[in-house]
Amino acid sequence: MDFSLLPPFSGDGNTDAKLWLTSFQLLTTIKGLNDNKAKATLPLLLTDNALRWYMSLAQNIRDDFSLLQKEFLI
């Protein structure tokens, strides 16, 4: 799945998380991904602090795309 239009998100504070997540949501919609595929794709686009944050989440949050998106914006 090509997501080259969207740069990886590092969580370094230089990229607006809400704007990045909105772009991610638009791309997953355009590509026809359901929530299960979108939640599996999201960590592939995270690096550095953002990936460490993701790995620290409880499994139930990682398994629920709606909860995952909410946590992303906290």
Buried (B, 14 or more C-beta within 10 A) or exposed (E): EEBEEBEBBBBEEEBEBEEBBEBBBEBBEEEEBEEEBBBEBBBEBBBEEBBEEBEEBEEEBBEBBEBBBEBBEE
